[in-house]
């Protein structure tokens, strides 16, 4: 999923480990697209990577608006934001105590 996002030029891709910290998911992946068009493109690439990897189809919310798109892939939840939405919601601060990893090449 991370590589699919990076292939579509996602910026500041981070992975937050939530194992033992949340019942929502084991991992959050957070990425930024420069525009709503790019957030949709990143989302499409991630959804395709999930299907091709036999992980099934993720539930997707927020695609029509494109400012904050959420892909629910079960134990992994991917958040794709425009810069403004990412600053506003600041999930990294909300989950600040959880270990974070920054993707290479971001």
MOBEL-V537682 format. One record per residue. N is the residue number from 0. RES is the residue in one small letter. SS is DSSP state (helix for helix, strand for strand, loop for the rest). Layout:
N;RES;SS + N;RES;SS
This chain:
0;x;loop + 1;x;helix + 2;x;helix + 3;x;helix + 4;x;helix + 5;x;helix + 6;x;helix + 7;x;loop + 8;x;loop + 9;x;loop + 10;x;strand + 11;x;strand + 12;x;strand + 13;x;strand + 14;x;strand + 15;x;strand + 16;x;strand + 17;x;loop + 18;x;loop + 19;x;loop + 20;x;loop + 21;x;loop + 22;x;loop + 23;x;loop + 24;x;loop + 25;x;loop + 26;x;strand + 27;x;strand + 28;x;strand + 29;x;strand + 30;x;strand + 31;x;strand + 32;x;strand + 33;x;loop + 34;x;loop + 35;x;helix + 36;x;helix + 37;x;helix + 38;x;helix + 39;x;helix + 40;x;helix + 41;x;helix + 42;x;helix + 43;x;helix + 44;x;helix + 45;x;helix + 46;x;helix + 47;x;helix + 48;x;helix + 49;x;helix + 50;x;helix + 51;x;helix + 52;x;loop + 53;x;loop + 54;x;loop + 55;x;loop + 56;x;loop + 57;x;loop + 58;x;strand + 59;x;strand + 60;x;strand + 61;x;loop + 62;x;loop + 63;x;loop + 64;x;loop + 65;x;loop + 66;x;loop + 67;x;strand + 68;x;strand + 69;x;strand + 70;x;strand + 71;x;strand + 72;x;loop + 73;x;loop + 74;x;loop + 75;x;strand + 76;x;strand + 77;x;strand + 78;x;strand + 79;x;strand + 80;x;strand + 81;x;strand + 82;x;helix + 83;x;helix + 84;x;helix + 85;x;helix + 86;x;helix + 87;x;helix + 88;x;helix + 89;x;loop + 90;x;helix + 91;x;helix + 92;x;helix + 93;x;helix + 94;x;loop + 95;x;loop + 96;x;loop + 97;x;loop + 98;x;loop + 99;x;strand + 100;x;strand + 101;x;strand + 102;x;loop + 103;x;loop + 104;x;loop + 105;x;loop
